[in-house]
Amino acid sequence: MAEFLLLNPEFPYSVRYAVERMSESIAAISRTSFAHATGRIERIAGRLRASLAYAQITDIMTGGLHRYFDTVIEQCKGLHAAIHEVYIDYPIQSALEA
């Protein structure tokens, strides 16, 4: 059940599915954005996406499911902070330079 809810790329409620859609959305926003730091956001999202795409449920269970969730949550927090910094809480100078 954990493998299905975490790693299934086709189930709309799995973590992997959500991260892949989010990564696609970030890439689409980045293509239309003038922000200079979008590469950092895409790298963070890409690392999260890759960690789910190449994860094996046996490794996750061996290391501890709770610990794995904590790692995913920390990566999401880092991604949120980067998005907030670039698109919401940016200095006015960077907007004027674009």
MOVENRA-V115501 format. One record per residue. RES is the residue in one small letter. PSI is psi in whole degrees, 0 to 359 (* if undefined). Layout:
res:RES psi:PSI
res:RES psi:PSI
This chain:
res:m psi:319
res:a psi:319
res:e psi:317
res:f psi:314
res:l psi:335
res:l psi:311
res:l psi:358
res:n psi:120
res:p psi:350
res:e psi:347
res:f psi:116
res:p psi:344
res:y psi:7
res:s psi:156
res:v psi:316
res:r psi:316
res:y psi:313
res:a psi:318
res:v psi:322
res:e psi:318
res:r psi:320
res:m psi:317
res:s psi:319
res:e psi:320
res:s psi:319
res:i psi:317
res:a psi:320
res:a psi:318
res:i psi:318
res:s psi:324
res:r psi:333
res:t psi:2
res:s psi:151
res:f psi:1
res:a psi:138
res:h psi:340
res:a psi:17
res:t psi:335
res:g psi:322
res:r psi:317
res:i psi:316
res:e psi:324
res:r psi:317
res:i psi:314
res:a psi:321
res:g psi:321
res:r psi:317
res:l psi:315
res:r psi:315
res:a psi:322
res:s psi:329
res:l psi:323
res:a psi:326
res:y psi:7
res:a psi:147
res:q psi:134
res:i psi:328
res:t psi:320
res:d psi:320
res:i psi:313
res:m psi:324
res:t psi:317
res:g psi:344
res:g psi:122
res:l psi:317
res:h psi:318
res:r psi:319
res:y psi:315
res:f psi:319
res:d psi:319
res:t psi:316
res:v psi:317
res:i psi:319
res:e psi:320
res:q psi:320
res:c psi:321
res:k psi:318
res:g psi:320
res:l psi:316
res:h psi:315
res:a psi:318
res:a psi:318
res:i psi:316
res:h psi:318
res:e psi:318
res:v psi:317
res:y psi:343
res:i psi:312
res:d psi:46
res:y psi:152
res:p psi:147
res:i psi:330
res:q psi:321
res:s psi:329
res:a psi:323
res:l psi:332
res:e psi:336
res:a psi:*
